[in-house]
Amino acid sequence: MNFKGLLRALKRKTTGRDSPVGPSRPNTPLPNNDQDVEHGRVPSFALSALVLNPFVPTPETSMHEQRPLGPTTTNHDAWSNLTSFSAILNRSYLFSPIAAVIDNLNWFIRAHENVITARAEYEALRTQLNGLFKDLCIHLSGDAPPIVTDSMLNLCEAIQTELQNIYGTQDRNVISRYLQADQAADDIMECYRRIQGLLGRLNLNANLSIWRAVDDLKTETLLKDISPVRSASYDSVEASSVRRRECTVKTREQVLMDLNTWKANLDGEKICWMSGMAGTGKTTIANTLCKSLNSSHELGASFFCTRLLPECRNVNFIMPTIAYELARFSRPFRSALSQALERNPDLHAKALRTQFERMILQPLRDVAHALPKNVVVVIDALDECSDNDGVERILQVLLEYASDLPIKFLVSSRPEPHIRERISRSDMKIQLTLHELEKKVVKADIETYLREELASVSPTESQISALVERAGCLFIYAATVVRYIKSGKSQSRLNTVLNAPNYGTNSPNSTKEIDGLYETVLMSGLNESDLEPLEKEQIELVLHTVICSQEPLTVDAIAGILRLSRADIQDALRPWWSILHISESDTTHKVSTLHASFSDYMLDSSRSKQFACNAEVHNGKLAELCFKRIEQNQPQFNVCDLTSSYVFDEDVRDLAERVDQAIPLDLLYACQYWAAHLYLG
């Protein structure tokens, strides 16, 4: 007997008759080819929570026909508005995520009617719920129904969770709950009250008449004008170019569990600081959390800072980008933000405090009653922003207004002095320090990662143990070892790493092992016996250029600036596959450091010794090379061969093509960054 039948049998024992059951939707098979989609047979979108749902199948709906309206509504149907709402949802595949949850709710209400009918407050609650269902019918049955946003899906997930908390799973707890009728009735009434609150928020999200105070097209223009940085999102196209990844399965489980506990505590701290020294895996953990939050429709926004992308290290872009993504997440917030931008379209260019107060804080306050209660914003690697004062100002406003926020913020960074001091002066209680976690747990995670990544190399148990011991709490050590070993003769390189003498002898204890690994890689690349002096000089020149460049350069751009051939650059990069990232998805092959810890190592002569990069000297050299690149360009004036300087850019039809042809990336870089290199040199 299935779970639904089991509950009915229990009802018959206590009431002597079956409870009325709401409509179920047809279990139509999913389309198995593209033609099904082309002819309008489109599968519904199921909420992830419904995977656990034992009774409602996920339907398929034609775009060109309506579904049956379900059972006929009679005068004796006390839940007529719920029946009508369910029927409206079932007419369009666009509402399938909501329809699945409401079908569950419909069945649940009718299946438990007899348990709570006698309660004095039940009639009033039923009237209020029916009123909400009536309003929702109106909002979703118009000619231009609302788009189902992540905020609405979040609320639907919360309703589904409430239902699952009551009917539980198929075990004896379900039976005992219904044998204890008084407790069951109390639980169900409390569940209805919480669902009433969630439906009220869903109703506010669906009521377009409230949020259409500003024209949609005008709003879209206003939002684009605040210059959001799309590359900063956790799942942006650029995420792969900087080698952002998720945690290996069965690793970092305790950290992720702690973060989820913080997130789930709705009455707890609004800000969590995840700190850790370089290489402890902060970004990987944040990225994994973002994916999880996104799948449960709880991710309001994300901004992943990185020194590799200029726009992602500019602290002034963080607040506008978060505001933009929150506007995508919630239509009520979008409306409140658009009204603020209509009053002052230049808010994104104001001081950081003004940005936060006008673009995030005030709109959130205005629509707090319409937002889900479990929304999280993630800001990763705040220490990689170039403006330390700006970072302090962001932390200051977040900490100052934390108690007024209807959403939560996760901030991750290294424990840099300017960040640590600002946070230490606050009352923040939730701090997660990765390098202070139990070493036994961290080492077990690193061992799991190494075993999976080096499976093809078949290292011995003693070799794995030695690598784990050397990694300590640094995941970047393990990641670099894997790349180094797998990018050449694996067994030989594994032995080289394990047999390397005097690991980081001049380095502080916290960086000793990673310094030793970088030293091993550099010695392998620069001390080859068959290298000519000129070749070694070119290899160092290219490596130092990658470290000092203001943004990731392509192979061709490096060649143009250094006045070398493409083949020379490729040869010079070949030894560094384990410590540099050369984008394979980008046809132009952008080059960047794999991790910030390598740049730190190379720029600190006390750690890298003979391999150190003298930033002042090399930036001066790059400034000179930029000037030479600009000087050699012909023509010097009207580079794009425009017909007239009086014609506006938007009136030149093929301007983009002209720019691509006339201004190669090395020339563009030289024009943009000569001043930066001159200042640093």
Secondary structure, 3 states (H helix, E strand, C coil): CCHHHHHHHHHHHHHCCCCCCCCCCCCCCCCCCHHHHHCCEEECCCCHHHHHCCCCCCCEEECCCCCCCCCCCCCCCCCHHHHHHHHHHCCCHHHHHHHHHHHHHHHHHHHCHHHHCCCCCHHHHHHHHHHHHHHHHHHHCCCCCCCCCHHHHHHHHHHHHHHHHHHCCCCHHHHHHHHCHHHHHHHHHHHHHHHHHHHHHHHHHHCHHHHCCCCHHHHHHHHHHCCCCHHHCCCCCHHHHCCCCCCCCCCCHHHHHHHHHHHHCCCCCCEEEEECCCCCCHHHHHHHHHHHHHHCCCEEEEEECCCCCHHHCCHHHHHHHHHHHHHHHCHHHHHHHHHHHHHCCCHHHCCHHHHHHHHHHHHHHHCHHHCCCCCEEEEECHHHCCCHHHHHHHHHHHHHHHHHCCCEEEEEECCCHHHHHHHHCCCCCCEEEHHHCCHHHHHHHHHHHHHHHCCCCCCCHHHHHHHHHHHCCCHHHHHHHHHHHHCCCHHHHHHHHHHCCCCCCCCCHHHHHHHHHHHHHHHHHHCCCCCCHHHHHHHHHHHHHHHHCCCCEEHHHHHHHHCCCHHHHHHHHHHHCCCEEECCCCCCCEEEECCHHHHHHHHCHHHHHHHCCCHHHHHHHHHHHHHHHHHHCCCCCCCCCCCCCCCCHHHCCCHHHHHHHHCCHHHHHHHHHHHHHHHHC
